[in-house]
Amino acid sequence: MDTITKELGKRIQELRKEKTGLSQEKFALEIEMDRSYFASVESGRRNISIVNIKKIADGLGVSLSELFEGV
């Protein structure tokens, strides 16, 4: 898979742990996303849509630019 999907997944995982402390399952439930889909995003195996990227950013309480910081 593309490097950017892996980098974004890693960034999302870092922010989820830092900002929410929630498990993948609890966070996915909170943002109304399937847990297995969210897990594939974090592992960099999913080419995610901008709509779902925004949903994740909102759930993390960060802007889109902050989400992509360092990616």
N, C-alpha and C positions, 0 to 999 in steps of 0.2 A: 504494500500500500504506500501511498505517497508519504513523504516525510512530514508534510504539513499536517496531515490527519493524525499522525503519531504525536507530533509536537503539541497540537491543539488538545488532544486527548490527555496528554500528560499535564498540560496547564490546567485543564478543567479538573482533573483529579486533585492536583495540588490545592487549587482554590476551594474545592468542595471540602477537603479535610481541614484547611485553614479557616475558612469562613463559617462553615456549618457544623463540622464535626460529625456529620451524618454518614451513615453507610450508603453505598450505592443504592440499595433497595429503598431506604427511607427517603433519600433525596429524590430519586426518580418518582416515588409516590407523591411527594410534595409538589413536584412540578408537572404532575400528570403525564409522565412518560413511562413507557414500558421499561422495566428494569433490565431486561436482556438487551434492549436497544441501547439504553444508556451505558451499559457495561461495554458494548461494542464501540461506542463513541470514545469512552475513556481509554480503551485499549488501542485506539487508532485504526480499527478495522472498518469504520463506517464513514462514508462521505456524507456528512450531515448537512441538512438544508439550513439556510439563514434563519428561517422561522424557528427551527429547533435550537439553533445557536442563541437566538434572542431569548428563548424560553429558559435556557440554562443560565445565561447571564443574569436575567431577572431573578431567578431562583438563588443565585449566588450573591445578589445585591451589588453587581458590578456593571460597569458600562461595557459596550462591545469593544471599545478601544482598550480598556483595562484587561478584558478577557484575552485579547490577542497580543498583549504585551509580551515581548520576548519570543513570540512564535515565528 
